[in-house]
Amino acid sequence: MTEVRWVLRLGEVTLKSKPVRRLFQNAMRRSMSKAEHRWGVQLRLSFGRDRVVVRSNGPVDRVEQALAHQLGIAAVDRVRLLGDPVDLQVVAEAILARHGQRGSPRSFGVRCRRTGDVPDWTSPAYAAALGAALIDADPSLRVNLNQPDWPVDVILRDGALEVVEHRMPGPGGLPAGAQGDVLALIDDEQAMLASFLIMRRGCRILPVDGSDETLVERLRAWDANIGRRTRHHTHDGKNENRPSWGCIGLSVAEAEPLAGRQPTAVKTTPLARLDPLMGWTEREMDALLRHFDAPWRVPPDPDAHGWMSTVEGHRPEVAA
């Protein structure tokens, strides 16, 4: 059986400087480690500049549910390693074998992304060669590069070829805990969703007394460390809890005693009261809730009507 793995596409994380990017990667690594216990799968990570490769022997659906909850990921590609890219006929047969519609008239288009130094091949040249090999193996195919019935997405490496079986949009944003802590009174679903939007910006949520533990537990699927203050290095080199910089569902006066400011702090940031759902309609919040509860099925599309149109969509079956 060919090896399956997942390629995580990082969004704005890749725009950061190398030291900041390393901090974000460490935050993502810690989050993945916690996700292993929650979802019952092992996730082995290897980081590159603009992507993360995840390997796991766990069930495909459980792995993808765990990855769909990882903040900071723009998209997740489930890819399958096909072997030597030079043997185009073998590669074409392997791709057709997993497609399951051989002999049915349909259009197709090959998109190739080259990673690293691959001697003798450019991305367009390999896409054209693989397209020709697929037509030789299945003459019922016809080329349509604009809107193919069957898009064939491959990743070309030196000595290896990967075919993308399925792309799942990620939640985007920044890894949890990368942007400090925010106090939150989570006493209803609206407060839970507001906290979620702040979490997407890389913040760690600290629920205060009066929060509904059931709602907090639903947020924990997105950040297993919710409620645990992040740490930072002070000007004098000490490693201390980071004071909160914002609050949700509280007034600044109510939140100030809970912020955790150190009396000896040289520089402090005034608390900000956050209301990320201001201006949202009930329909838009309902769409966000659907994504929150099933991110592997309902993508984080900023168009609420787009979210709703995919709610009843059938998730692609996982090949064995």
N, C-alpha and C positions, 0 to 999 in steps of 0.2 A: 504494500500500500504506500502510495506517495505521502510525503510528510506535509501536514497542514500547519500553518503558523499564521500569526496576525501581525500586520504592519500598522502601527499607530501613526497617524499623521498629526503632527503638532502644529497648532495655529500660531498665535502671537508669541508663544514661547520662543520660537525660532528667531524673533526679531530682537531678543535681548542680548546683552553682552555675554561673553563667555562665563564670567563669574556669576552673573545673575541667572543665566541659563542653567548653570550647575546647581544653584540653590533650588530652582524650580524642578529640576530632574530629581533631586534628592527628595523633595516633597512628594513628587509623583511615585517614587520608589516606596516611600513609607506608606502611602495610600494603597498602593498595590499589595503590599505585604499584609495590610489589614483586610483587604478585600478577599485574599485567599481564604481566610478563616470564615468570613461571612458567606461566601458562595461555594465553599468546599472544593476549590480547584487550586492547583499550583500554577503560578505564573512566573516564568523565567524571562527576565528582561535583559535586553542588550540595547544600549543607547547609541544613536548616531546624531549628527547635527540636526537633521530635520525629520527624524523618524525614530521610532522605537520598535524593535522586533520582539514579539512575545511568543514563547513556546509553551505548550502545555499538553499533557496527556489526558486532561479532563474532558468531559462531554462538551461538544462544540457549543451547544446552546447555553450551558452554564458559564463557559468562558466568555461568551459574547454578552451575557447579561452582566457579568462582573465588569467587563471593559466599558460597557455602555454607561456605567455610573462613574467613570473616571474623569473628573474635571480637568480641563486643559487639553483634551484630545479633540481635534477637529474632525477626524474620520477614522474608521477602523476598516482595514482591508483584510478579509480572510483570503489568504493566498495558499496555493499548493505548489510544492516544489516538483518540477517535472524532470529535472536532470539536465543532461548536456544539451545546450541550445543549438549546437551545430548540426545535430541529427534532426533535421526539420521534419522528415517523414514520421519518425517516432514521436516527436513532440505533437505533430498534428493529430496523429492517431490517439494520443493520450488526451488531448483536449476534446476531440469528438466523442471519445468514450464516456466522458463525464457530462457531456452536453445532453445526450439522450434524445436528440431529434434528427439523427442522421437519416438522410434520404428525403426529408421534408423540405420542399421549396421554401427558402427564406433568405433574407439578406443578412450580411454580416460586415463587420468592419474591425480591423485590428489596430489597437493603439499600443504602442511600445514605449516604455520608459526605461532608459539605460541608467544604471547606477554603477559608478566607478569606471575604471578603464577596461573596456572590452575591445580587444584587438579585432580589427577587420570589419567591425559592424558599427553603423550608426543606427539610431532609433528608427528613422524612416526606412532605411534599407532592410532592417530586420523585419519590420512590420510588413513590408511588401513581400519578402521571401516567405514569411510564415503564411501570409494570405494565399500565396500561390500554392503552397503545400496543402493548405486546407481545402482548396478547390480541387486539387488533384485527388485528395482522399475522399471528397464528397462533392461530386459535380453538381448537385442540386443547389449549391450555394451561389449567391450572386453578391457582388460588392456594393455596399452603400455606406460611405464613410460619414454621412451626415446624420441619418437616423436609422441605423441598422436594427433589424429585428433581434439580432444576436451580437451585442458588442463583445469583442474579445480583448481583454485588457491584460497585458503581460509586462513583467518586469525582467529586464535583461541584465544579467551579471556575468562576470568572468567565470565561465565554467558552469553556470547554472541558469535556469529559467524558471520563473514563477508565474503562474496564471492567477489572476484575481477572480475568485469565485463569487464574492459578494462584498459590497461596500455598505457599511453602516455609518450614518452620520454620528459624530460624537457630540457631546454637550458643549464643547468649546470652552472658552474662558481660560482661567488659570488654575493650577493645582491648589487644592485646599490647603490653607495655612500659609500660603506664600505672601499674603498681603496683610497680615495682622489679624486682630480679633475684634469681633463686634458682639455686644450684648444684645440679647433678644428675649422678649416675652412672647413665647410661642403658645398662644392659648386658643387659636383657631386655624383653619386651613389657610386663610389669607395670610396670617402671620408666618405660617410655614413656608408658603410660596415666596413671600418677601425675603425670608431668610435664605431660601434656595437661590434667588437671584443674586444676593450678596455673596453667597458661597461661590457662585460661578465667577466672581471677580477675584477669587483666590483667598477669600477671608474665612477664618475659623469662627463659627458661631458658638457663643457661650450662652446657653439658656439660663434664665434667671428663675428664682422661686416663683411659682405660679404657672409655670409652663406645663403643658400637657405632655406627659411622658410618652404617650402613644404617638403623638406628632413628632416628638424629638426622635423617637426610634425610626420613624420613616425618613427623617433627614439623615440618620446615621448610615443609611444605605449609600449616601453620597460622600460621607466623611466619617469614617469609623472613630476618629479622634474628636468628634464634636463635644464641646464642653471642656476640653483640655486646653489650657492656655499655651500659646506658642512661646518660644524662648528667643531672647536676643542678647547680643553683647552690648554692654554699656560703654560709655566713653572711658571708664577706668578699667575696662577689660573683664568685668564681672559678667557671668551668664545668669540672667534673671528672667522671670516671667515678663512678657511684653504687656504693657497696659493696653486696655481696649481703646479704640479710637472712635467708635461709633455705637449707636444703639438703635434698636427697632422695637416699636411698641411701648417705649418708655420716653418720658421727658428727660431732658438733659439733667435736670435737678435730681430725678429719681436714679439715673444711671451713674452720676458722678461718684457716689460712695462705693460703687461696685467696679469702677474702672481699673482698680489695682495699680494706681500711680505710686511710684516710689517717692518718699519725701525728699530724697537726695537727688532726684532727677534734675539734670542741668537744663534739659529742654523738654517741654511737654506740648502736645497737640490738643487743642480744645475738642471736646467731644462733639460729634456731629450726629444729629438725629436724621435717620434714613427712612425714606418711604418709597422704595423702588417700584411699587405698584400704583403710584399716583397716576391717574389718567387712564388706567387699564379698564376695559369694559368687563362685564361678567363673562361674556363669551370668550374674550381673550384669556382671562384667568382660568376658565374651564379648559381651554386648549393647553395652557401651561401645565395644569394639573395632570392632564392625560400624558404629556411627555414625562412629567416627574415620576409617574407611577409605572410607565412602560417605555423607557428611553430606547430600548433595542427595537421597538416597533414604531413608536411615534417620534419622529425626528424633531430637533430644536429649530424648526423653521420660524423665522421672525414674522411670517405671515400667518396669522391665526387661522385663516380660512384654509391655508395649506395644511396646517396641523390637522384640522378637522376632517379634511378629505382623505387622510391616511389612517384615521382611527380604526376603521373597519377593514383596512387592508390586510391581506393574508401574508404572514411572514414567510419568506422563501424557505422551502424545506432544506434541511441539512443533509448533504450526501454522506453516506456511511464511509 
